[in-house]
Amino acid sequence: MAERTAVVLAGGRSTRFGDEDKAVADLAGTPMIRRVVDRIAPAVDGVVINCRPAQRAAITDALDGVSLPVAFAEDDYPDEGPMAGMATGLRAVETEYAFVVACDMPFVDSDFVDYLFERAAGHDAAVPRPDQWFETTHAVYRAAAMADACEAALEAGKERIVAPLFDLDFVVVDAEEVREHGHPRTFENCNTRQDFEDAARRLDG
């Protein structure tokens, strides 16, 4: 029986990247979202892709042949931001816990994802804070609890992605734990074409 799910957030407009959809853009010969799913595959039993309806066909092509079952949770109300996408994705999860990750993190570390699941056990979330910022789109959540918290925050007009956390029983994974169980590059994301070029050089190296 499946115990762990990943929710990949792919519904953003990626305005800094230009007209092309960043989620399926080529990164060193592989679509970005495929790189993310392949990297997290050792740590989860299935994947839910949160995206806009218009993205689904291209993402399906990009993920053809992946080693995990893939489901889609399309945004009913697109362009509401990552908190809305997180709520939509988490509502489609059938396991108790889910790892939420942005689709533009090509160096995500499956060993660190494993550790986040371990830290979240018995709590509503395990959220890294490698510096002063919480990495909310690289964290493990009790799916139903976080979906509830996101929806409540949206209804209250709260826009900051950290707002739902404070309705949860969450543990902080600090910088020392990140160094011990992962690598800071696991949080790196690619927002611009220059970011893609820089990441491609490191992936090829």
N, C-alpha and C positions, 0 to 999 in steps of 0.2 A: 504494500500500500504506500502510495506517495506520501511523503512527510514534509517535503520542502519545495516551495515554488519560488521562482524569480518573476518579478514584474518589471518589465523593461519599458521605460517611459520614452515614447518616440513621437508624441503628438505636437511638440513645439514647432514653431515656424522657422526657427534657426535663421533669423533675419541677418545676423552677422556673416552668414555663410554665402549669401547670395540667393539666386533663384532655385538652385538645386536643393533637393531634400537631403539634409545632412545625414539622416538615418541610413540611407542607402547609398550614400556617396562612396566612391572608391577610396580605400585606404590601403596602399601598398598591395593592390591587386584583389582586395576582398572588401565587400560592403561593410561599412562601419558597424551596423547592427549585427552582422554575422560574426564579426570579431568579438563583440561583447558576449553574444550568446555562446559562442564556442569556448570562451574563457571561463564563463561561470558554469558550464555544463557539468564539471566534476562535482560541484557542490549542491546541485539541485536535481529534482526529479521531473520538473516540467517548467514551462515558461508561459507567461501571459504577456502579450504585447499590447500596450496601450497606445493607440494611434487615432488619427482622424480617418474616417471611412475612405477618403481618397488615397490614403497611403497604403491601404491593405494589400493591394495586388503587387505593388513593387516590393513590399516587405516580405510577402509570401515567397516571391521569386528569390529574394536575397537569402532566405532561410531554407531553401529547398535542400533536403538531405541532412539537416541537422540531426544530432543524436538524441534530441529530447522531444517530447510531445509539445506542440506549440498551439496555444489558443489566443484568441484576439478579444480585447475589450475596447470597443470603439467609443470614442467620445460622443456622448449625446449632445453636449454643449461645448464644441471646440473653442480653443483660444481663451479658456478660462484660467490657464496657468498650470504649473506642475502639481499644485495641491489638488485640483480637480481631476487631473489625470491620474494621480495616485489613488484617489478615492475610487475612481472608475475601475482601475486595474485591480485594486485590492478586493473590490466586490466580486470579481470574477474568480478569485482564488478559492480553492476547495480545501487547502491545507490550513492548519492553524497558523503557521508562520510563513512569512514571505520576505525574500530579499528584494528590496526596491533599488533599481539602478537606472541611471540615465543612459540613453542609447549611445552617448558620445564618449564613453570611458573605455578606451581600447586596451588599457593596461590593468583592468580590474583583476584582482588576485583571488583565485578560487580558494586558496588556503585561508586567506583572511575572511572570506565569506563564510567558510566553515566555522571559523572562530566566532563570528558575529552570531550565527545561529546558536552556538553553545552559550554565549553570554546572554542571549535573549531568553533562554529557557526559564520559565517561571515568571517572566516579566512581560510587559506589553511591547518592549522594544529594546534594541541595543543600537545606539547611535554613536558613530565615531565623532570625536572632536580632537583632531590632530593639532589644531591651533585654537584661535579664539572662536572659530566658526564650527557649527554642527554640520556634518556631511549627511543631510537628510535624504539625499537621493543616492546614498550608498550605505544603506542601513537595513536591519532586519526588524520587522514589525509583526505583532499579532494582527493578522489581516483585518478581522472584523473590528477590533478596537481602534486601529488607525483609520480605517474607513469612516467609522463613526466620528472620530475626532476631526478629520478633514472636513466632513460635511457640516459639522457644527461650526467650525471656524469659518467656512465659506458663508454659511447662513448669517453669521455674526459680522460679516464684512471684513474679517481679518485676512490680510493678503500675504503676510510673511510666512514662508514655508515652515518656520519653526513653531508657529502658533499651536498646531495640534499636539506637539510633544507635551505641552504642559498640562494636558488632560490625561496623560498616560503615566503608568509606572514604568519609567525607562531607566536603563543603565547607560552611563557614559563610557565609551571606549576611548581612553585618553592617548596622548602622544606616545607615552611609554609602551602601552599595549600595541599600538600600531607598529612601533619599531620592532617589538618582540615577535609579533605574529603576522606582520605584513610588510608593506613597503609604501612610503608616501605616494609613489607614482600611481597606486591603485585609484587615487582620487582624481587624477588628471583627466580633464576633458578637452575636447577639441571643438572650438567655436568658430574658427575662421579657417580659410584655406591655408594660411601660414601655419596654423596649428596642425593641420593635416600633414603638411610637408615635413614639419619637424618630427611628428610622430612616425611618419613613414620611414624617415632616415633611421630612427632608433629601432623600429621593427625589423628593418633590413640588416641592421648592424649586428 
